[in-house]
């Protein structure tokens, strides 16, 4: 590393979309002449991309801000992302922060850096535009799997969700640009691309271009070994989409379909766009095309007014469903959302107990799914070596796989069969040997 270069440390909280954006900005800093260092190393600039999905996420962000300043007391601290967008007033009271940027302004960070380094005052740039800012994983975040952002924002107004306020209306990348970005990712040596966004199923309604065409154009690129989709809302899953995915040999049979609740009464209060029965129908449709698919789901426990019976509906539905990966959250009051003003807010200890029980169920579902997959040969793409010298990789249907061997396996694809299931306590993943 050039000792004369200024250093920037970047840290990300939250969703895959945040990670793709931070990775893209890391490349921008490198082009500006900075050396990208690990968060935890002293740096002239520290860049924090925040999340505000729950109260716990907010608290984690504030703790990270204080930690960052202790690591680099003489450096400048830039805080951006959804939490910065939604709670700028509170963050302006934190003396550690030198520059506060909203979700759109983060992409203009380099426009402010020179001014920032000459000033001792806090700079605040919180705005929201309809402009689409693309992002994709780069060499700065070297890994086997890359994330390509094809959509941002959301036109849905779910009663619990702050994302439309934090990220604005739905907007998209053009198909031609997405293909160009994917080509660049492949040329950098990545084997797998994950198409990501806030609500990628609404791509066509926001862009006027076909999501299926975008997927097909990327899936047919030479050199790509794997293609995945990030979260896709149930109401946007169509036969046309599934037929397109099925026609692509590189597509991985792994889906993430947010559920939130299996109580129709709660779904209505949440302003979700499906019933429990419609959601179940979409799961069955996925399995018709991809019988070995892994399916993840977001679940909220303790939505205002959720009775024990309504919670049990969700539990029982998931227990008997093909959902394999649980992402469970306690309901958290978010400013500007209608659910924050609903009566009968659930006690924190009740939400915690419900979350814990659902996570344990997620372990059971995942282990049962992995057990069923033991008799099949799996193609595993290895990503990194762990501290115990074993190698970590994932099957095409997103089973976490560990392999002990002396050979260098990073970025290597091998065919293996699952020998042993080792679940971890209160996790939706399991180690597979």
N, C-alpha and C positions, 0 to 999 in steps of 0.2 A: 504493500500500500504506500502511496506517495505521502510522506509525512507532512508535506506542505498543503495537502488538500484539507479543506474543512470537512468535518464529519457530521453526518446526520443519522440519527437513530429513529426508526419508525416502529410504532406499535399499534396493533389493531385489536379492537373489541367488536364482538357481534357476528354478523352474518358473512356468508361467502362473498356477497356483493361488496362489503367493506374491504375484505381481503384483496379482492381483485383491484379495487380502486387504490388501495395503499401500495400494492405492488407496481401498478402503473406509475404512480407518483414517485416511487423509488427510482424508476428509470429516468424520470424527468429530472430528479435531483442529480443523478449521475451525469446526465448530459450537461447539466449546469456546472459540473466540476467537483461535486461533492463525493466523498467516500461514504458508502452506506455501511453502517456498523450495526451490530446487534443491540437491541434495547437492553440496557444494563451496563453498556460501555459508555464512558464519558464522551460527550459530543458537543459541538458548537450549536447544533440545532437538534431538538427532539420534536417529533411529529406524532401526535396521538389522534387516531381516528376512532371516535367513540360510538357507543350504542346507547339506546334509551328504551329498550323493549320492556324492562321491568325496573322497579325501585332498586333491586339488587344490582342491576347493570349500572344505574346512575351512581350508586355508592362505590362500585368497583372503579368507575371512571374517575371519581374524585380522589380515591386512594392512589390511583395510578398517576394522577397529576402531581400529587405531593411526592410520590416516590421518584418520579422523573426529575423533579427539581433537586432532590437530594443527590441523585446520581450525577447531575451536571449543574451544579449551583451557579456557574458562570455562563452557562449556555442559555440560549433562547428556547422557550417552550411554545409550540404551536398546538392548539387544541381545535379539532374540527369534528365533523360528523353529526349524527342525529341528535345526540345529547346537547351539543353546542347549539344546534339549530333550535331546539325546543326549550332550553333553559339557559339562554344566554345571560339573563339578568343575574341568576345565581352564580354562574361561572365567572362573571365579571368581578365578583367579590373575592375571588381567589387570587392572591398576590403572586402566585407562582406562574400564572399564565402571561405570556407576552403578546400573543396573537390568537384571536378567537375567530374562527371561520365557520360559516354555515355549510350545508351539504353541497351547494353549488359552488360557493366561493373557494372550497378546498382545491379545486382544479386550477385556480389562479394563484396558488400559494407562492409560486416563484416570482410573481409580480410584486409581492409584498416583502420578500426576504431582504433585499438590499436596504429598504427603508427601515425594516425591523431592526437590523443589526446596528443602525445608527441612533436608535431611539430607546429611551428608558420607559416610555409610557405604553399602556396597554392599547393595542389596536383591535378594533372589533369590526368585522365585515360579515354581517348576517343578511343574506338576501336569498331569494328563491326565484329561479327563472324556469322557463319552459325549454331551455336548451338541453340537448342530450350530450353528456360527456362520456365518451367510451372509456373502457378500461380492460386490461387483460394482464395476466400474470407474466412476469418477465424473469430474466436471468437473476435479477437481484434477489428473488425469492425462489432460488433453485429447488425444484422438486419435479417429480414425475408428472403430477397432475396440474393442469393449468385451468384457470377460470377466465371465461370470456363473457363480459357483460354485454347483453344484447337489449336490455330494457331497464328502465328505472321508473320510480314513482308508481302510483296506484290510483285508479279511478273509483275503487270500491270504498265505501265508508262504513267499514265494520265498526260496531259501537265501542269496541275495546282497543282499537288499533290507532297508533299515533303516526304510522308511516306516511299516510297521505299528507299530513301536516309537516312532517320532517323532510320528505323527499318530493312532494308536489305531485302533479298529475302525471299519468302514464306517458312516456315518450320512449323512443326506440332508436336503435342504430339501423342504417340501411343494410339490406342484404349484401350488396356489393362490398360495403365496408367491413361487415362481419366476416365475410369470406377472406378478405385481405388480411384482417387481424388474425384469423385462424391460421392462414398460411405462414404468417410471421411466427406464430407460436410453434408450429410444427418445425419450422426451419431452425428454431432455437433448440430443438432436441426433445421437446415434450412429446410424450406418447399418448396422453389422454387430455381431452378438453371437456370441461363442464360449462354448458351454457347457463348463464345465471342472470338474475334480475329480481325485482320485487314481485312481479306478476307476469312471468313470461308467456303464460297462456293467453294473455290479452295483446300479444305482439301484433297480430294482424289488425285488430280493431283500432290500435293506436297508430300503426304505420301505413296501413293500406296494402302492405306486402304480405305474402304468405309465410307463416311460420314453418309450414312443412317444406316449402322451397328453401328457406334459409337452412333448415336442418339437413336437407338432402344435399345442398351445395357444399356444406362443410363436411358432412359425412362421407362424401365421395372424394375428398382431397387426398392425394397421394401422400403416404407417410404417416397418416393418422391411424393409430391402432385402436383407440377407444373414444367413445363419445357418450356423455351423460347429460341429462337435464337436471337442473336444480329444482326447487319447489314448483309444482304445477297445481293450480287450483282445480278441484274436482269438476266444477262446472265447465272448465275449458278443455277437458280431456274428451277427444272425439275419436271416432273410428278412423277418420282420415289421418289424424296425428299418429295413432297407433300403427296403422298400416305403413305409414312412412317410416316410422322407427323400425318396424319389423323387417322392412326391405333393406336396411343398412346393416351389413355384417359387423360394422364397428360399434353399433349401439349396444350399450350395456343394459341388461335387464334389471334395472334399479330405478325406482321411482320414489318421489317424495310428494305426498298428497295431504296437505293440511286438513285435519279433522276439526280440532278445537273442542267439540263436544258431540256426543251421540244422542243427546236429548233434543228432540225437535223443538221443545219449548225454549230451551237455552239457545239453540241455533237461531231461532227467530229473534230473540232478544239481542243476539250478537250481530244480527243483520247479515248472516251468511247466506250464500246463494244456492243452497241445497238443503235437502232433508237427509236424515239418517239413511233412509231407503235409497235415495238417489246416490249418496256417497257409496253405499254398499254396491250398487249397480256398477259404478265406475271401477271399483276394485275388481269385481268379477270380469268386467270387460278387459282390464289390464291382464288378468290371469288367462283369459282366453287367448290372447296374443302371446303372452310371455308366462308360461306356466311355472317357471322357476324364479319369477321376479321377487326381489326384495322390495318391500314397500315401507317407507317411513311416513310418520305422521306427527304433526304438532298437536299437542293437547293442552288445553287450559283447565286447570283445576281451581274451583272456588270462584267462579264467575258470580257477580252479585245475585243473590236470591237462589243460587243453586242448592237445591235440597239434597238430602242424603239419597233419596230415591233417584233424582236426576243424575247425581254423580254415579250411582250404581248402574244406571243405564249405560253410561259411557264405559265403565269398567267391564260390564258384561259383554258389551258389543266388541270391545277390543280383545277380550279374552277369547272370543270365538271368531275373530277376524284373521285375515292373512297379513295384518300389519306386523312387520318384523323389527322395525327400529322406532322407538318412542322418543320424542323430544317433548318433555313435559315441563310446563311452566305454571307457577302459581299466578292467579290473576293479580294484576297490579294496576292500580288507578293511574291513568295517564291524563295529564292536562289536555283540555280541548276535546276529549272524547265524551260521548254521551253516557257511556257506562260508568264514568267516574262520578256522575251525579245520581246514579240509581241508588235507591235505598237497599237495606238488607245486605250490606257488605259483609262478607264472610270473615270470621276471625282468622288471624294469621296462623294460629296453631292448628285449626281445622284444615286450612289450605295446605299447610306443611304435611299433615298426615295423609291427605289425599294424594299429594304429589309423590310422597314416598311409596305409597301402595301402588300407584300407577307405574313408577319406575321399576319396582320389583316385578310387576307383571310384564313389563317390557323385557326384562331379563329372561323371563320364562318363555315369552314368545320368540325371542331371538334364539335362545338355546334350542328350542324345539325346531325352529326353522333350520338352523345349522345342522342339527342331528339328521334331519331328513335329507340334507345335501351331502352327507358323508359318503354315500354310495356312488357319487358322481365324480368324474375327473374335472378339475377346475383349472382354468387358466389364471395364474396369479401374476400380477404386475407388482414387483417389489419396489418400495419407495426409499426406505432408509434402514440403517442398522441401529438396533437398540443398545442400551448400556450393557446388557448381558451377552452381546455379540450376536444375538439372533437377528434375523431380517424380517421386517414388517412389510406386508403387501396386502392387496385386496383382490378378491376374485371379481369377475365381471358383475356378479350380483351382490357385490359389496359385503362379502364376508371377510372379516379381518383375519389375516393369515400370518402365522409366525413360523419361520423355518430356521433351523440351526444348520449352518454350513460355513465352510471356510472361504468359499468363493465370493468375489465381489458381485453382488446381485442388484445394486441400485440401477433402476431403469431396465432391468431384465425381466422377461416374461417366461415363466416356466409352467408346465402342467403338473399339478399335484392333486392328490386326494386328501380329504380331511381325515385325520387319524384320531383326534381327541378334542373334546369341547371343554374349554375352561372359562366359565362365566366369571365376571367380576361383580362384586356387590354393588347394587344400585347404579348400574350402568346399562345402557342399551347395546353395548358391544360385548363381544366375548373373544378371548384369544383362541385361535385355531391352530393346532399343531398337525 
